[in-house]
Amino acid sequence: MKKIYFILFYCLISAKLFSSEIILLIEPNDNTNDEKIKYINYAVKDLILKHVFLYSPINIIFEKNDSLNYEEIKYLSPNMIDDYKVDSVITYKVERYKNAFSITYFIYDKKNIKSWVEYKTFNKEDNVYTSVNSLLNYIYKTDDEVFIDYDTYITLIGYYENLIKNNDNIEKTYEYFASFHKDNIYFNIDYIDFLLLNGEESMSGTLINEVKTNLKKNHHYILYINSYIYYNEYKKNVLESDKEKTLEFINKAIDKKTKNHLYYNYLSKVYLTIGDYERSIEALKKSISIYTKDKNTLEELIYLMKINNKTKPQ
């Protein structure tokens, strides 16, 4: 049996009190050239984000901060709660000890402003998923569930390492790993999104079917996928029925995952494609109300508002 070791630095918050609706997960500047640390760092971030996205009503916002290190983020976390309008801030750091890694988590919750949690886990490379599970246990307020298992994680090690080493050729990375990762939902999400974004939904069919075997048909991500398939069809054929289905499915997805800013960004894109500037702008405003510091979305909103003002009759 694999073991996970904890060093608890300071803990005044009971896990039962953790009730965030929006979490800000910040990856600090690690200032390292160690490829192993970079890949473990990526794995921790990716698994946390995807698990919360898929299996929790909580919305999680991710930001990589290249100017602040772990200790600085800890110090600034109370301010970040207000600046980002979130309920909790989580950051982490990865350090290497010979053939093992320590992962330290820091959690600050606005409902417990006089207290915070920090703890460290030690793991070998093939056991890092247990450290991620420890944080998920905390977020989900439970002690007795294994969220990510060994078989799921071990098949991702090569994928994550390849992403770090060959980030400039992401398509080949996806194609290479698709043959033996098609039953791994953490890989499938990346490749499906890539294929749908590039209008290659026919190639994503096998991956989508694999995802559908693991999620209910009314799961928000399945609804989002269905919407995107109709959206790509609408762009090709401009049929009213495809437009209606596109909007129907994404709105159903939003009803189930109400605090997901990425769904609102996508909805804005749909409205922009069909020429509805007003609704496109409203969707972006909703996205920004959830992720207030999203610079790309803010820039897009300003741009659309300028265009919309020019097209209005004087």
C-alpha positions in Angstrom: 0.0 0.0 0.0 1.3 3.4 -0.9 1.7 5.9 1.9 1.5 9.6 2.0 3.2 11.6 4.7 2.0 14.9 6.0 3.7 17.7 8.0 1.0 20.0 9.3 2.4 23.5 9.9 -0.6 25.3 11.1 -4.2 24.4 11.0 -7.1 26.3 12.6 -9.7 25.8 10.0 -11.7 22.6 10.1 -12.2 21.0 6.7 -15.9 20.9 7.5 -15.9 24.7 7.3 -14.5 25.0 3.8 -17.4 26.1 1.7 -16.1 28.1 -1.2 -18.0 28.9 -4.4 -15.0 30.3 -6.2 -11.4 29.3 -5.6 -8.4 31.0 -6.9 -5.5 28.5 -7.5 -2.2 30.3 -8.1 0.9 28.8 -9.4 3.9 30.8 -8.1 7.1 31.5 -9.9 9.1 28.4 -9.1 12.4 29.8 -10.5 13.7 26.4 -11.5 15.2 24.6 -14.5 14.5 21.2 -13.1 12.4 19.4 -15.7 11.0 17.0 -13.1 9.8 19.8 -10.8 8.2 21.5 -13.8 6.3 18.4 -14.8 5.2 17.6 -11.2 4.1 21.2 -10.9 2.1 20.9 -14.1 0.5 17.6 -13.0 -0.6 19.0 -9.6 -2.2 22.0 -11.2 -3.8 20.1 -14.0 -5.3 17.3 -11.9 -6.8 19.8 -9.3 -8.3 22.0 -12.0 -9.9 19.2 -14.0 -11.2 17.3 -11.0 -12.9 20.3 -9.5 -14.2 21.3 -12.9 -15.7 17.9 -13.6 -16.9 16.7 -10.3 -17.7 19.8 -8.1 -20.1 22.7 -8.2 -17.2 24.9 -7.1 -15.6 27.1 -9.8 -11.9 27.2 -9.7 -9.9 30.0 -11.4 -6.3 29.4 -12.3 -3.6 32.0 -12.6 0.1 31.5 -13.1 2.0 34.3 -11.4 5.5 34.8 -12.8 6.3 37.7 -10.5 5.5 36.3 -7.1 7.0 33.3 -5.3 5.1 31.0 -2.9 5.9 33.0 0.2 4.9 36.3 -1.4 1.5 34.8 -2.5 0.9 33.6 1.1 1.5 37.1 2.4 -0.7 38.7 -0.2 -3.5 36.1 -0.1 -5.9 38.3 2.1 -5.6 41.1 -0.5 -6.2 38.6 -3.3 -9.5 37.5 -1.8 -10.8 41.1 -2.3 -9.0 41.8 -5.5 -10.2 38.7 -7.3 -13.6 38.6 -5.5 -13.1 34.9 -4.6 -13.9 32.9 -1.5 -10.5 31.1 -1.1 -6.9 31.3 -2.3 -4.8 28.2 -2.8 -1.2 28.1 -3.8 1.5 25.4 -3.7 5.2 24.7 -4.3 7.0 21.6 -5.4 10.5 20.8 -4.1 12.8 17.9 -4.9 14.5 15.6 -2.4 16.7 13.1 -4.3 14.1 10.7 -5.8 11.1 12.1 -4.0 9.1 15.4 -4.1 7.5 17.5 -1.4 4.4 19.4 -2.3 3.4 22.2 0.1 -0.1 23.6 0.0 -1.3 26.9 1.5 -5.1 27.6 1.8 -6.6 30.9 2.9 -10.4 31.1 3.3 -12.2 34.4 3.6 -14.8 32.9 6.0 -12.0 32.3 8.4 -9.9 35.5 8.0 -7.9 35.0 11.2 -6.6 31.5 10.2 -5.1 29.6 7.4 -3.9 26.1 6.5 -0.5 25.0 5.3 0.7 21.4 5.0 3.4 19.4 3.2 3.2 16.0 1.6 6.2 13.8 0.6 5.8 11.5 -2.4 7.8 9.5 -4.9 7.2 10.4 -8.6 4.6 7.7 -9.2 2.7 8.5 -6.1 2.1 12.3 -6.5 -1.6 11.8 -7.2 -2.1 11.0 -3.5 -0.9 14.5 -2.6 -3.5 15.9 -5.0 -6.1 13.7 -3.4 -5.2 15.2 0.0 -6.1 18.7 -1.2 -9.3 17.5 -2.9 -10.3 15.8 0.4 -9.9 19.2 2.0 -11.8 21.1 -0.7 -14.7 18.6 -0.7 -14.8 18.3 3.1 -14.4 14.5 3.2 -11.8 12.1 4.5 -12.7 8.8 2.9 -12.6 9.1 -0.9 -9.9 8.4 -3.4 -10.5 10.8 -6.2 -7.6 10.0 -8.5 -6.3 6.5 -8.6 -2.9 5.0 -9.4 -3.8 3.7 -12.8 -5.3 7.0 -13.9 -2.3 9.0 -12.8 0.5 6.6 -14.0 -0.7 6.8 -17.6 -0.4 10.6 -17.5 3.2 10.8 -16.4 4.6 10.6 -19.9 2.0 12.9 -21.3 2.8 15.6 -18.7 6.5 15.3 -19.2 6.0 15.6 -23.0 3.9 18.7 -22.6 6.7 20.4 -20.7 9.4 19.3 -23.1 7.6 19.8 -26.4 5.1 22.6 -25.7 5.8 24.1 -29.2 4.4 21.0 -30.9 1.2 20.3 -29.0 -0.7 18.7 -31.8 1.9 15.9 -32.2 1.9 15.3 -28.5 -1.9 14.8 -28.6 -1.7 12.5 -31.6 1.1 10.5 -30.1 -0.7 9.9 -26.8 -4.2 9.5 -28.1 -3.7 5.8 -29.0 -3.2 4.7 -25.4 -4.7 7.6 -23.4 -8.2 7.5 -25.0 -9.8 6.1 -21.8 -8.2 8.8 -19.6 -10.6 11.7 -19.1 -7.8 14.0 -17.9 -6.1 13.6 -21.3 -9.3 13.5 -23.3 -10.4 17.0 -22.1 -7.3 18.5 -23.6 -7.5 16.8 -26.9 -11.2 17.2 -27.3 -11.0 20.9 -26.7 -8.2 21.2 -29.2 -10.1 19.3 -31.9 -13.3 21.2 -31.4 -11.5 24.5 -31.4 -10.0 23.6 -34.7 -13.3 22.3 -36.2 -12.2 18.7 -36.2 -15.0 17.2 -34.2 -15.2 14.1 -36.5 -11.7 13.1 -35.2 -12.8 13.6 -31.6 -15.7 11.1 -31.9 -13.9 8.2 -30.2 -12.6 10.4 -27.4 -16.1 11.9 -26.8 -17.6 8.5 -26.6 -15.1 7.5 -24.0 -15.9 10.6 -21.9 -19.6 9.9 -22.2 -19.1 6.5 -20.7 -17.6 8.2 -17.6 -20.1 11.1 -17.3 -23.8 11.3 -17.3 -25.5 12.5 -20.5 -26.7 15.7 -18.7 -23.2 16.4 -17.2 -22.3 20.0 -17.9 -19.1 19.1 -19.9 -21.1 16.7 -22.1 -23.6 19.5 -22.7 -20.8 21.8 -23.6 -19.3 19.3 -26.0 -22.7 18.9 -27.7 -23.0 22.7 -28.0 -19.6 23.0 -29.6 -20.4 20.3 -32.2 -23.5 22.1 -33.2 -21.6 25.4 -33.2 -19.0 24.1 -35.7 -21.9 22.8 -37.8 -23.5 26.2 -37.7 -20.3 27.9 -38.9 -20.2 25.6 -41.9 -23.9 25.5 -42.9 -25.5 28.5 -41.1 -28.6 26.6 -40.3 -31.1 28.0 -37.7 -31.5 24.6 -36.2 -27.8 24.3 -35.5 -27.8 27.8 -33.9 -30.7 26.8 -31.7 -29.1 23.6 -30.5 -25.8 25.4 -29.9 -27.5 27.8 -27.5 -29.7 25.2 -26.0 -26.8 23.0 -24.9 -24.5 25.7 -23.6 -27.3 27.3 -21.6 -28.0 23.9 -20.1 -24.3 23.5 -19.2 -24.3 27.0 -17.6 -27.4 26.1 -15.6 -25.4 23.1 -14.1 -22.1 24.9 -13.7 -23.2 28.4 -12.9 -19.9 29.9 -11.8 -17.7 28.7 -14.7 -16.4 31.8 -16.5 -15.1 29.8 -19.5 -18.6 28.7 -20.4 -19.6 32.4 -20.5 -16.6 33.2 -22.7 -17.7 30.5 -25.1 -21.3 31.7 -25.0 -20.0 35.2 -25.9 -18.2 33.7 -28.9 -21.4 32.0 -30.1 -23.4 35.2 -29.9 -20.7 37.1 -31.7 -20.7 34.5 -34.5 -24.4 35.0 -35.0 -24.1 38.7 -34.9 -25.8 39.4 -31.5 -23.3 42.0 -30.0 -25.5 42.9 -27.1 -25.8 39.3 -25.8 -22.1 38.7 -26.6 -21.2 41.6 -24.4 -23.6 40.5 -21.6 -21.9 37.1 -21.6 -18.5 38.6 -21.2 -19.7 40.8 -18.4 -20.9 37.7 -16.6 -17.6 36.0 -17.2 -15.7 39.0 -15.7 -18.0 39.1 -12.7 -16.6 35.6 -11.9 -13.0 36.1 -13.0 -12.4 39.8 -12.5 -8.7 39.8 -13.4 -9.0 38.0 -16.7 -7.1 40.5 -19.0 -8.0 38.8 -22.3 -11.7 38.9 -21.5 -11.5 42.5 -20.3 -9.8 43.5 -23.6 -12.3 41.5 -25.6 -15.2 43.3 -23.8 -13.7 46.7 -24.4 -13.2 45.9 -28.1 -16.8 44.6 -28.5 -18.3 47.6 -26.8 -16.5 49.9 -29.1 -17.7 48.0 -32.2 -21.2 47.8 -30.8 -21.3 51.6 -30.2 -20.2 52.2 -33.8 -22.9 50.0 -35.3 -25.7 51.6 -33.4 -27.7 54.1 -35.3 -26.9 57.7 -34.4 
